[in-house]
Amino acid sequence: MINIEKLTKDFGPFRAVDDISFEVKKGEVLGFLGPNGAGKSTTMKMITGFITPTKGDAKICGESILDAPISVKQKIGYLPEGAPAYPDMTPFEFLHFIAEIRGFTGEDANVKVNNAIKKVNLESVIHKPIDNLSKGFKRRVGLAQAILHDPEILIMDEPTDGLDPNQKHEVRELIKQMAKEKAIVVSTHILEEVHAVCSRAIIIAQGKILFDGTPDELSARSSFHNAVNLLLETKDDALAIEAKLNTLSHASSVEHAAAGDNLIRFFVKPKKGVSILNDVNELAASNHWTVKELHVMEGQLDEVFRDITTSSSDAKGVQLT
Amino acid sequence: MNMILAIFKRELRNYFATPVAYVFIVVFLVLTGVFTFYLGGFYERGQADLQPFFNYHPWLYLFLIPAISMRLWAEERKAGTIELLMTLPITTSQAVIAKFLAAWAFTSIALAFTFPIWITVNYLGDPDNLIILTSYFGSLLMAGAFLAVGSCISATTRNQVIAFIIAVVICFGFILSGFPMVLDFFKSWAPQIIVNAVSSLSFLTHFTAIERGVIDLRDLIYFASFIGCWLFANVIVVDMKKAD
């Protein structure tokens, strides 16, 4: 439903978005990841028609944002970064304004506004000026505005930024509820969010796509993917145990860290594509170690993220010097 | 059309959402009173007309209209709501027109509140009410011209104070260009056609023509095209600067 074709945006000599192409289908939730200034917001602004791309095009349900901006904008619900809203209006007035501009009148408008208010739990504040609302409520007003017309395409720029954990959870639940009938793009720099809501993730840095795949594929890139986390209570020397773990045929490397009185935590990384849990378990049993914890890790996303995004900036750094 | 109406209503309500609108109307009314009765010598003239009232409108508008127009776009850009507005299914022209009309409607409300002076002059004498009506019409047209400048300038900056000052300066230029002093300066060296061109750019030239009770097509075309040009520029400026 969303087709991004070679989208490029220059600000003067600075290329913010560099030849990005991707596709989002109905039912997909695309997580848009990247460090600050990577071009996430710029890309979203181009898809929603706020800024014009230097090159390339964004097609929404087959229609180009350049050729048919109005009809495309009707199909999109957009939550801009920071969820801007008119501070002097109440959420009730504001949502009615949005409903009117989206072409709903009379009872139809009331139904749409009430549905949106219910979905994001705004009931308690609908008659207070938006200016006086907490950050969480302001964000929800922005969300209500974006989903009011039940759009086929939902684009949200950092929808959970600055929210407390409960509010984050609510927003994620809301996104998951809506995911089936829509194509959703969510930008974030919170990595847990990817596993929590997204069916696909794209990492961009310096305007280029560096990764495009499922969240599982993303965590598979971690060197800690399928690694075994082992917590032992022992008075033995950590290095001695580490050496034993290293003898396992499937182990590629072992790290350890002190974890309190007589507790040592080991990370046993396996060779690619093999499971090492059984081997570690057997080794622990034969050595009569006191195992406090033993589990397989999914992989550390922040490590992958750092890996992917910094290696590209290093490359750039080399070019510059 | 519905979209224009929706934005128009929001903008107009926005003026009255804060005390600023009421303060503005009071200031406007007090100043028109001061200008008419003290500077204009309304009583001393002993004539049953509203010339001393209308004569000062260009000068009042010079400072008051940019105060109305300064927030139109600067506020949206500062608050980031311009991103919301411009990603709604409306064209930039619709937004520009709606905002302009809202500001213009607000100005006409303020102008309508000067009706006591019309009652006064009718009570005191027997004025030509048709002339008064055309003068009101001319004053409103001129206010529209000021607003179009102000709205365009407002889109160039996030800072309302800067928008105000630049709009005042530009409007001042358009008032001055009809002033005898300025025209004399041009007359001393420039050919008549340039003098005429400069003079015909002025609000004053066209406003005083309408104020005399004559609605000339040329004056209407002047104000209409003046507003049209500035709003067109406004659309371009919004498109260029909205994402900055």
Chai-1 contact restraints between the chains, C-beta under 6 A:
chainA,res_idxA,chainB,res_idxB,connection_type,confidence,min_distance_angstrom,max_distance_angstrom,comment,restraint_id
A,T48,B,T87,contact,1.0,0.0,6.0,A-B,restraint_1
A,F50,B,E83,contact,1.0,0.0,6.0,A-B,restraint_2
A,F50,B,M86,contact,1.0,0.0,6.0,A-B,restraint_3
A,F50,B,T87,contact,1.0,0.0,6.0,A-B,restraint_4
A,I51,B,A243,contact,1.0,0.0,6.0,A-B,restraint_5
A,I70,B,P89,contact,1.0,0.0,6.0,A-B,restraint_6
A,K73,B,P89,contact,1.0,0.0,6.0,A-B,restraint_7
A,Q74,B,P89,contact,1.0,0.0,6.0,A-B,restraint_8
A,Y78,B,T87,contact,1.0,0.0,6.0,A-B,restraint_9
A,P80,B,E83,contact,1.0,0.0,6.0,A-B,restraint_10
A,P80,B,L84,contact,1.0,0.0,6.0,A-B,restraint_11
A,G82,B,G80,contact,1.0,0.0,6.0,A-B,restraint_12
A,P84,B,A79,contact,1.0,0.0,6.0,A-B,restraint_13
A,P84,B,G80,contact,1.0,0.0,6.0,A-B,restraint_14
A,P84,B,T81,contact,1.0,0.0,6.0,A-B,restraint_15
A,P84,B,L84,contact,1.0,0.0,6.0,A-B,restraint_16
A,Y86,B,T81,contact,1.0,0.0,6.0,A-B,restraint_17
A,D88,B,A17,contact,1.0,0.0,6.0,A-B,restraint_18
A,F97,B,R10,contact,1.0,0.0,6.0,A-B,restraint_19
A,E100,B,A6,contact,1.0,0.0,6.0,A-B,restraint_20
A,I101,B,M3,contact,1.0,0.0,6.0,A-B,restraint_21
A,I101,B,A6,contact,1.0,0.0,6.0,A-B,restraint_22
A,I101,B,L88,contact,1.0,0.0,6.0,A-B,restraint_23
